Amino acid sequence: MKKSAEMKALPIISISDGSEIGRVKSLVINPEKGSVDFLTIEHEDWQVSVKAIPFKKVVGIGEYAVTVENENAVIDLNEIPIANQLVNKKIKINDTRVMTRKGQMIGSIQEFYVDDETGAIVSLELNAQDNTFFLGTEHVLTFGKDIIIVNEDAAEYFKGSFDQLVSPEPVFEEEPLPLQPQPHGLETIKTKQTQLLTGKRVIEDIYNLEGNLLIAKGSSLTEADIKAAQDAGPSVFVDLTMNIK
């Protein structure tokens, strides 16, 4: 995670030739996605048009530089209508007031945190009642030009530090009690079936699912016969129980 302030003014380095393309001038916010989609570039030779790098073209954001593969990552915003529209919306987050959907003002943004792999805005750092709190952006309804709108209960999810937000206290569950043997488990049922059927006489030939003779007509059932029928499947065992005397 990176604070927005940690990205601004960083040099942008091309990995392919080690040259400095420029420096990060600003972060272009996509209010619908809640993400940083572009980094605009400050360069003394680019005074007429606005150049930028799509966040998806960023290889890494380190302590000392932003890296891209090469200068081909740079685009002219005037040539990309969608990007130009985002710039013209002028959505800023820092120093923006925070209001609930029912109109209660709860603070103002001091800083925001960005996932440096995806560009997603993950947390807002805000001042509320002379204290600093952190709020996950899942509670944000609207990133507006003048106001950020949040859920009515957003204040209930304020955290005292960023670490508390991304690493909530673990919830310890009670260790489940060991399972007790069930009195009507499968093995118990099979045992009772064996006890009831042992010694009974079979009045029809019993075949398994493959059509092979399993128990011959006239046989007195043994425990082995009953187990064979149980193992052959429910339909075979039902056939056996219907043809005994």
C-alpha positions in Angstrom: 0.0 0.0 0.0 1.1 3.5 -0.7 -0.1 6.9 0.5 -1.0 9.3 -2.3 1.7 11.7 -1.0 4.3 9.0 -1.3 3.7 8.7 -5.1 3.6 12.4 -6.0 6.9 13.8 -7.4 8.5 10.4 -7.6 10.7 10.1 -10.7 9.4 7.8 -13.4 12.1 5.5 -14.7 12.1 3.4 -17.9 13.5 0.0 -17.2 14.6 -0.7 -20.8 17.2 2.1 -20.9 17.3 3.5 -17.4 16.2 7.0 -18.4 14.0 9.3 -16.4 10.8 10.0 -18.2 9.6 12.6 -15.9 8.0 12.9 -12.4 4.6 12.1 -11.1 2.5 15.2 -11.1 -0.9 14.0 -10.0 -3.1 11.0 -9.5 -6.1 10.7 -11.8 -9.1 9.3 -9.9 -11.8 7.2 -11.4 -14.8 7.9 -9.1 -16.9 5.1 -10.5 -14.2 2.4 -9.8 -12.7 4.1 -6.7 -9.2 3.7 -8.2 -6.2 5.6 -9.5 -6.3 5.0 -13.3 -3.5 7.3 -14.5 -0.4 9.1 -13.2 0.1 12.4 -14.9 3.7 13.3 -15.7 5.5 16.5 -15.1 8.2 17.2 -17.7 9.8 20.5 -18.7 9.6 19.7 -22.4 5.9 18.8 -22.3 4.1 22.2 -21.9 1.3 21.9 -24.5 -0.2 18.5 -24.0 -0.8 16.4 -20.8 1.1 13.2 -20.7 0.2 10.3 -18.4 0.9 6.7 -17.6 -2.0 4.2 -17.2 -1.7 2.6 -13.8 -1.8 -0.8 -15.4 1.4 0.0 -17.2 3.2 0.7 -13.9 5.7 -2.1 -13.1 6.4 -1.0 -9.5 6.2 1.9 -7.1 9.2 2.0 -4.8 10.5 4.4 -2.2 12.5 6.3 -4.8 10.9 5.8 -8.1 8.0 4.6 -10.2 9.1 2.1 -12.9 7.7 1.3 -16.3 9.0 -1.0 -19.0 9.8 1.8 -21.5 8.6 5.1 -22.8 5.8 3.5 -24.8 3.9 3.4 -21.5 3.4 7.2 -21.8 0.2 8.4 -23.5 -1.2 11.8 -24.6 -4.4 12.4 -22.6 -5.8 14.5 -25.4 -5.7 11.4 -27.6 -7.5 9.2 -25.1 -11.1 10.6 -24.6 -11.9 8.5 -21.5 -8.6 9.4 -19.8 -9.2 13.1 -20.7 -12.7 12.9 -19.2 -11.3 11.6 -15.9 -8.8 14.5 -15.8 -11.5 17.1 -16.5 -13.7 15.7 -13.7 -11.0 17.0 -11.3 -11.8 14.5 -8.6 -9.5 15.0 -5.7 -9.7 13.2 -2.4 -7.4 15.0 0.0 -9.0 17.9 1.8 -12.5 16.7 0.7 -15.3 16.7 3.2 -17.0 13.4 4.1 -20.8 13.3 4.5 -23.2 10.4 5.2 -26.0 9.7 2.8 -28.4 11.4 5.2 -26.4 14.6 5.3 -24.4 14.3 8.4 -20.9 15.8 8.1 -18.4 13.5 9.8 -15.0 14.8 8.8 -12.5 15.6 6.0 -9.9 13.5 4.2 -6.3 14.1 5.1 -4.8 11.3 3.0 -5.7 8.1 1.1 -4.1 4.7 0.6 -3.7 3.0 -2.8 -3.0 -0.6 -3.6 0.3 -0.2 -5.6 -0.4 -3.4 -7.6 -3.9 -2.6 -8.8 -4.5 1.2 -8.2 -7.6 0.5 -6.1 -8.2 3.1 -3.3 -8.4 0.9 -0.2 -8.5 3.4 2.7 -9.3 7.0 3.6 -7.4 8.7 6.4 -9.7 11.4 7.8 -9.9 14.0 10.6 -13.1 13.8 12.6 -13.7 15.5 16.0 -10.0 16.5 16.2 -8.9 12.8 15.9 -7.5 10.8 13.0 -9.4 7.8 11.8 -9.1 5.3 9.0 -12.1 4.0 7.0 -12.1 1.3 4.3 -13.5 2.4 0.9 -16.1 -0.3 0.9 -18.2 2.1 3.0 -17.9 4.9 0.3 -21.0 5.4 -1.9 -19.7 8.3 -4.0 -16.3 9.9 -4.7 -17.6 13.4 -5.6 -15.8 16.5 -6.8 -16.7 18.4 -3.6 -18.0 15.8 -1.2 -17.4 12.1 -0.5 -20.6 10.3 0.5 -20.4 7.3 2.8 -22.8 4.9 4.4 -24.9 6.1 7.3 -23.1 3.8 9.7 -19.6 4.5 8.4 -18.4 6.0 11.7 -19.0 2.7 13.4 -16.2 1.2 11.2 -13.6 3.9 12.0 -10.2 2.4 13.0 -7.4 4.1 15.0 -4.7 3.0 12.6 -4.2 1.7 9.1 -2.9 -1.6 10.5 -6.1 -2.2 12.4 -8.0 -1.7 9.2 -6.0 -4.1 7.0 -5.3 -6.6 9.9 -8.3 -6.8 12.1 -8.0 -8.6 15.4 -8.4 -12.3 14.9 -11.6 -13.9 16.0 -10.9 -17.0 18.1 -13.5 -19.7 17.8 -14.1 -22.3 20.5 -12.5 -25.6 19.6 -15.3 -27.9 18.7 -16.0 -30.9 20.9 -15.0 -34.2 19.5 -17.7 -36.0 17.6 -19.5 -38.6 19.6 -20.4 -41.9 18.0 -24.0 -41.7 16.7 -26.2 -44.5 18.0 -27.9 -44.8 14.6 -24.8 -44.6 12.4 -24.3 -46.5 9.2 -22.3 -49.3 10.9 -24.9 -49.8 13.6 -27.7 -50.1 11.0 -25.7 -52.6 9.0 -25.1 -54.7 12.2 -28.8 -54.7 13.0 -29.6 -55.8 9.4 -27.1 -58.6 9.7 -28.7 -59.8 13.0 -32.2 -59.8 11.5 -31.3 -61.5 8.2 -28.8 -64.1 9.3 -30.3 -67.6 8.8 -33.2 -66.5 6.6 -33.8 -68.5 3.4 -33.6 -66.9 0.0 -36.6 -67.7 -2.3 -35.2 -66.2 -5.5 -31.8 -65.8 -7.0 -30.1 -62.5 -6.1 -27.9 -60.8 -8.7 -25.5 -57.9 -8.4 -25.7 -54.8 -10.6 -23.4 -56.5 -13.2 -25.9 -59.3 -13.6 -23.7 -61.9 -11.8 -25.3 -64.4 -9.4 -24.7 -63.1 -5.9 -26.8 -65.4 -3.7 -28.5 -68.6 -5.0 -32.1 -69.4 -4.5 -32.7 -71.7 -1.4 -29.5 -70.5 0.4 -29.6 -69.8 4.1 -28.1 -66.3 4.6 -24.8 -66.0 6.3 -23.1 -62.8 7.5 -20.9 -63.0 4.4 -23.9 -63.1 2.1 -25.6 -60.1 3.8 -22.4 -58.1 3.6 -22.0 -58.9 0.0 -25.5 -57.6 -0.7 -24.9 -54.5 1.3 -21.7 -53.8 -0.6 -23.4 -54.4 -3.9 -25.6 -51.4 -3.4 -29.0 -50.3 -2.0 -31.1 -51.7 -4.9 -29.5 -55.2 -4.5 -29.9 -55.2 -0.8 -33.6 -54.2 -1.1 -34.1 -57.0 -3.6 -32.6 -59.4 -1.1 -34.9 -58.3 1.7 -38.0 -58.7 -0.5 -37.0 -62.3 -1.4 -36.4 -64.0 1.9 -38.5 -66.3 4.1 
